[in-house]
Amino acid sequence: MASYSTRVWGCVKKALPVAIKTSVWFLKIMLPVSLFVTLLSYFNILPYISSFASPLFTLIGLPGDAALVFVTSIFTNIYTVIALLSTLDFSVRESLIMATMCLISHNFVVETIVLQKTGSSAVWMVILRVLGSFVAAIGLNWLLPEMNGKMMAETVTSLGFWETMLHWLESSVMLGLKIVLVISGLMILQRLLEEFGILKILSAMLSPLMRLFGLNPDVAFLWLVGNTVGLAYGSAIMMDYAKMGKLVHKEADLLNHHLAISHSQLDPLLFVVMGLPVGWLIFPRVVLAMLVVWVRRGVYLLQAHIHPPVKVENISL
C-alpha cells in the first residue's frame, strides 16, 4: 500500500491541473463581466435600468430604490450589495428583505453558467431565482415584525475614470488570486476526502438532512460546498463531478434547484455588521429551497407517469 505522503501528493497532482483549468475558465467569464458592470456603474447606467423595476418593488412594500439594489446584485456580488445598502436610507426591516432577495439573486452570469454546466436549464434557473426572490420578499413582508430604526447611510466618494479603472484592476488581481487559491484548495480537499474514505462518512452523516431536503445523500459533499463557499467558488468541484459522471442528471438538477435558492450560507454573516439578524437571512431561504426541490420532484414523478419509459423486448429471429 502506498505511503500516506505518496497518497496525499497523488491527490494534489490530480487536483491542480483541473483546478487551474477551471480557474482560468472562471476568470475569463468573471473579469469581462466585472469590467462591464464597473463601467455601467461609473456612467450611472444601472440606476436607469433599475428605474423600470421600481413600480414592482413598491407593490411589495419596498422603496423604489430597492430596484437599484436588486438589479445591481444580479450583475455583481454580495459585497457590492452591502456597499450599496450602506449608502441608502432603508429601515432595518427593508434592508433585511432586500438582503434576502439579493442572497437568492446575485452574480447571475457566472452562477447561471455553473448551474447550466451541471445539468439545469439556464433560462429556468434565472426565472426560478427571480421568482424565488420575490416569493421570499412577499413572505418576509408578511412574517417580519416591525423593526424600528434606520440603517446608517455612508457618504460615497466618487472616483475619476482612471481611478475607477485602477481600483477595478487592483480588485480583479486580488480576486484572481483568491479564485485560484480557493478552487485549488477545494479540489485538493475533495480528492483527499475521496482517497481516505471520509467523503462516504460525511455523506452518511448528512444523509437524514439530504432526505429531508428532497436530495440524494450522494450529493451531500456538493451541498456542503455550495452552502459554504457558494456556487461560484464551488463550481470546480460541481463541474468535475458532472464531467466524471458522478452526478445523475436528475439528482444534479434537484441539487441545482436547492442551491439556486439557498447557497453561500456564510454570506449572511457579512450583513451582521449592518445590524441585520442573521437567522432571518438563513432559515427562510433554506425552507423555500426545500419546498422548491419537493415541487420539482413532484414534477419529475408526474412526467414519469405521463411519459413512462418504453420497454424494449428482445425478439428472436
N, C-alpha and C positions, 0 to 999 in steps of 0.2 A: 504493500500500500504506500502511496506517495506520502512524503512527509507533510506536516501541517503547513510549513512555509511554502513548499512547492505548490500545494493546492491553492493557497492564497494568491501567490504570484500568477498562477494559471488563470484565476478568476480576473485578476487585474488586466492581464494581456488580452483576454477575450472581451472585456468590457470597454477598454479605452478606444479601440478603433470605431466601434459602434457609437460610443458617446461623442467622439469628435465629429463624426459624420452627422449625427443628429443635431449637435450644437451649431454646426455650420448651416444646416438646413433651417434651423430655428432663427438664427440671426439674419439670414437672407430674407426672411419674411418680416421679422420684427423691426429691423433698422429702417427700411423704407417707410413702413407704416408709422413708426415713431417720428421720423423727419416730416412726413406729410401732416401729421397731427400738430406738430410743433409750428409748422407754417400756417395751418388753419387757425391755430390759437393766436399766433402773432398778428396776423392780418384781421383778427376779430371776426372770422367767418363762422366759428362754432356757435356763438350767440344767435347769429342769423338763422342757422339751421334749426336750432332748438326752438326758435320763436314759433315755428309751425306746430310744435307739440305742446306748447304752453296751455291751450284750452283743455286738452285732455287731462293734464295734471290738476287743473283747478276743479275738474269734475270729481276727483277723488280726494278733495280737501287739502291739496298741497299748493304752495305758491307757484306762480308761473315760472319763477327762476329754477324750480325743481327740474324743469325740462332741460335746462343747460347742464345741470349736474348729470342727469341720466344720459344725455347724448354724449357728453364728454367721456363718461365711463365706458360706453360702448366702444369708443375708439382707443381708450387708454387703459390704465390700471387703477388699482385701489389707492395708490399713493397720490395720484392726481386728484382723485375724488376727495380725499381727506384735505388736500391743499385748497381745493375749491370750496368745500363746505366751510372751511375756517374763515373764508372771506365773505360769506353770505349771512344775512341776518335771519337765520332759521331758528325756530324753537328746538328744544331738545327732542320733543316728540316728532316734529317734522324731519329733523336730522336722522332720527332713528329709522323712520320709514324709508327715507332716501338711501341711507346706508345699506339697508336690507335689499332694496331694489338693485343697487349697484353691485352688491356682493353676488347677486344672481347674474346680472347682465354687465359684464365688463370684458375688455380685451377680446372682442368678438372675432376679429380677423384671425388671430393666431389660434385661439382656443377652438374655433369652429373647424379650422383645418385639422386640428388634432382629433376632434370628435369624428370628423368625416373619415380620416385615415384609419380609425379604429372601428369602423363599421356602421356609422349612422349617417342619415341624410343631413347634409349641411343646412339646407333650407329649413327642414323641420327643427333642427337644433336651435336655429336663430328664433324661429316662431315660438318654440317652447320656452326659451329663456325670457323673451319679451313678455309673453303671456304670463309666465310664472312670476315675473317681477310685479306685474300689475295685480295678479291674484294675491300675492303676498302683501302688497301695499294696501289693497282693499281690506284684507283680513286684519292687518295690524291697525288700520284706521278704525276698525270696529272694536278690536280687542283691547288696544292700549288704553290705560288710564290717562287722565290729564297729567301732564308733566309741565310744571311751571319752570320758567327760566329760559333764557336765550343762550345760544352758543356765542362764544367770544369771537367776534369777527376781527380778522387781522387786516392790516393795510398792505396792499400788494404794491410792490415797487416794479414798475415796468422797465424792461431792459431794451436797449437798442437792438437792431437787427443782428449785427455781428456778435454782440454779447450773447444774444439768444442762441445763435448758431454754435458759439463756443461752449455754452452751457450744455447744449444738446450733445455736442461731440464728447465732452468730458463724461457726461452721464451715460452715454452709449458705450464708451470704452469700459467703464466700471460695470455696466450691465453685462457686456460681453464676457468679461472675466468671470462674473458671478454665474452666468449661464453655463459656461464650460465647466467650472468647478462643481456646481450643484448637480448638473446632469451626469458628469463623470462619477461623482461620489455616489449618486443613486444607482447608476448602472453597476458599479463595483459592489455596492451593498446587495443588490438583487442577486448577482452571481454568487456572492458569498453565502447568502441565505439559502439559495438552492443547493450549493455544494455541500453544506454542512447539515442539510435537512431541517433547518429552522423554519423555512417557509411553510412546510407541511404542519408544523406545530402551531405557527401563527394562524394559519387558515383554520385549523381545528378550534383554536381559542375564540376566533371571531365568527365561527360558523353560526351560532344561535342569532347573533346580531344580523348577519347577512340574510338569513332566512326571514327574519322579521322585516327587513327592508325589501324582501322580494328578490334578492340576489343569490346567485350561486356561490357557495363557500369558496370555490376555486378563485374567485376574483377578490378575495379578502385583501391580499397584498396591494393590488392595484387600487382598491378602495381606500386603503390606508395612505398610499402615496398621494392620491387625488385630494384627500382631506387634510393632508399636512402641507406638502409643498405646492399643491394645486395642479391644474391641468397643464399649464404652460411648462413648468419645470419637470412635471412628471411625464411629459409627452414621450421622452426617450423610452422609458420602460413600457408604456402602454403600446407604442408603435412596435417595439421589439417583440412583445407578446403576440401582437396581431400578425406580424410578419412570420414568426416561427410557428404559427398555427396553434398556439396555446389557448387562444380565445375562440370559442364557438361564436358565430355571428350573432345569434340571438342573445347570448349572455353578455357579449360586448355591448350590444345595443342597449340592453337593460341597464348595464353599469353606466353607460353614457347618459341615459335619461336621469339617473340619480345624480351624477356628477355635474350635469348641466345646471341643476338647481342648487345642489349643495356640495361645494368643494372649498378648498383653502380655508379650513376652519381655524387656522391661526390668524388669518387676516382680520377677523373681528376684534382681536386684541389690540390692533392698531387704533381702533376707534375709542378705546378706553381712555386714551389721553385727552379725548374731546368730552369725556364725561358721559358716554353712552353706555347703558347696561349691556354687557356682553351676552347675557343669556337670551335676550330678545333678538340678538343678531345671529344666534346659532340654531336654537331649537325650532323656530318656525320654518326655517329652510330645510332642516332635517325631516320634519313631519311632511312638508309639501313634497320633498323628493321621494319619500316613501310612498305617498299616495300616487304620485306620477308613475312610479315603477309598477305598482299593482294594477293601475289602469292599463298600462302598456302590456302587462302580462295578460290581462283580460282580452285585449285586442288580439294578441297572438293566439289565444285559445279560440276566439271567435273565428279568426281567419282559418285556423286548422279545421274547425267544424264545417265552415262553408266550403273550403277547398281541401278536402282530405288528401293525403299523399296517395298517389296511384301505385297499386301493387302490380309488379310485372311478374307474370307467371312463366315458368320455363315450358317451352313447347318442344316435345321430342319429335324429331323428323324420322 
